[in-house]
Amino acid sequence: MPIQEEAQRLRIYIGDQARHMGSPLYQWIVEEARRKKMAGATVFRGHMGFGASSCIHTDKILRLSEDLPVVVEIVDRPHRIEAFLSDLETVLVKGMITRETIEVIAYRDGTQS
């Protein structure tokens, strides 16, 4: 992705217990993004959060949760993000998806040309 090109960040907020075809949903999302050769994806696990149900999920020892919050971020060009949204619509049962325009400052794979 050239630095000068417009990019978007897609954020998918789910619980770590969400599943798709027997595997964690966050794993499926990252693997599907890689299969579609998207620019990049990262999974973040939260310590505490709540969603549409207003039920608090936390990793505190006294209130152990079995469904901690997870955020999957994907960065790519707007038309590729748009195409990926249709894939997410088929698998997301519970959660939230956001999209925002961002500026990519650097995108490097560590090799020198």
C-alpha positions as CSV (number, residue, x, y, z in Angstrom):
1,M,0.0,0.0,0.0
2,P,1.7,3.2,-1.1
3,I,2.0,5.8,1.7
4,Q,0.3,8.5,-0.3
5,E,-2.8,6.4,-0.8
6,E,-5.9,6.8,1.3
7,A,-6.4,3.9,3.7
8,Q,-9.1,2.8,6.2
9,R,-9.0,0.9,9.5
10,L,-11.7,-1.6,10.2
11,R,-12.3,-2.5,13.8
12,I,-14.3,-5.6,14.8
13,Y,-15.3,-5.8,18.4
14,I,-16.2,-9.3,19.6
15,G,-15.9,-11.6,22.5
16,D,-13.0,-14.2,22.6
17,Q,-15.6,-17.0,22.9
18,A,-17.2,-16.1,19.5
19,R,-16.8,-19.0,17.1
20,H,-17.0,-19.7,13.4
21,M,-16.9,-23.3,12.2
22,G,-15.5,-24.4,15.5
23,S,-12.5,-22.0,15.7
24,P,-12.3,-18.6,17.4
25,L,-13.9,-15.9,15.2
26,Y,-11.0,-13.6,15.6
27,Q,-8.7,-16.3,14.1
28,W,-11.0,-16.8,11.2
29,I,-11.1,-13.0,10.5
30,V,-7.3,-12.7,10.5
31,E,-6.9,-15.8,8.4
32,E,-9.5,-14.7,5.9
33,A,-7.9,-11.2,5.7
34,R,-4.6,-12.8,5.0
35,R,-6.1,-15.2,2.4
36,K,-7.6,-12.1,0.6
37,K,-4.1,-10.5,0.7
38,M,-5.2,-7.5,2.8
39,A,-2.5,-5.1,4.0
40,G,-2.5,-6.2,7.7
41,A,-4.6,-7.4,10.7
42,T,-4.0,-7.5,14.4
43,V,-5.9,-9.0,17.3
44,F,-6.0,-7.2,20.7
45,R,-7.5,-8.8,23.8
46,G,-9.1,-6.4,26.3
47,H,-9.0,-6.6,30.1
48,M,-12.5,-5.2,30.5
49,G,-15.5,-4.1,28.4
50,F,-19.2,-4.3,27.6
51,G,-21.3,-4.1,24.5
52,A,-24.9,-4.0,23.4
53,S,-26.0,-6.2,26.3
54,S,-24.3,-3.9,28.8
55,C,-22.9,-7.0,30.6
56,I,-19.4,-6.3,31.9
57,H,-16.7,-8.8,30.9
58,T,-13.5,-8.5,33.0
59,D,-10.3,-10.5,33.7
60,K,-10.4,-9.5,37.4
61,I,-9.8,-12.6,39.6
62,L,-13.0,-12.1,41.6
63,R,-15.2,-11.8,38.5
64,L,-13.6,-14.1,36.0
65,S,-15.2,-13.8,32.6
66,E,-15.4,-16.5,30.0
67,D,-15.9,-14.0,27.2
68,L,-13.2,-11.2,27.3
69,P,-13.4,-8.4,24.8
70,V,-11.4,-8.8,21.6
71,V,-10.7,-6.2,18.9
72,V,-9.5,-7.1,15.4
73,E,-8.0,-4.3,13.4
74,I,-7.6,-4.5,9.6
75,V,-5.9,-1.8,7.5
76,D,-6.2,-1.6,3.8
77,R,-7.5,0.5,0.9
78,P,-11.2,1.6,1.1
79,H,-12.5,-0.6,-1.7
80,R,-10.8,-3.7,-0.2
81,I,-12.2,-2.9,3.3
82,E,-15.7,-2.5,1.7
83,A,-15.4,-5.9,0.0
84,F,-14.3,-7.6,3.3
85,L,-17.3,-6.1,5.1
86,S,-19.6,-8.4,3.1
87,D,-17.7,-11.4,4.4
88,L,-18.0,-10.2,8.0
89,E,-21.7,-9.7,7.7
90,T,-22.2,-13.5,7.1
91,V,-20.2,-14.5,10.3
92,L,-20.8,-11.7,12.9
93,V,-23.7,-12.7,15.1
94,K,-22.8,-10.5,18.1
95,G,-20.4,-7.5,18.2
96,M,-19.7,-4.2,16.5
97,I,-17.8,-3.1,13.4
98,T,-16.4,0.4,12.9
99,R,-14.6,1.9,9.9
100,E,-12.5,5.1,9.8
101,T,-10.2,6.8,7.3
102,I,-6.6,6.9,8.4
103,E,-3.3,8.2,7.1
104,V,-0.6,5.5,6.7
105,I,2.8,7.0,7.5
106,A,4.9,3.8,6.8
107,Y,4.2,0.3,5.6
108,R,7.3,-1.8,5.4
109,D,8.1,-5.6,5.6
110,G,11.6,-5.2,6.9
111,T,13.4,-6.1,3.7
112,Q,15.5,-3.6,1.9
113,S,15.2,-3.1,-1.9
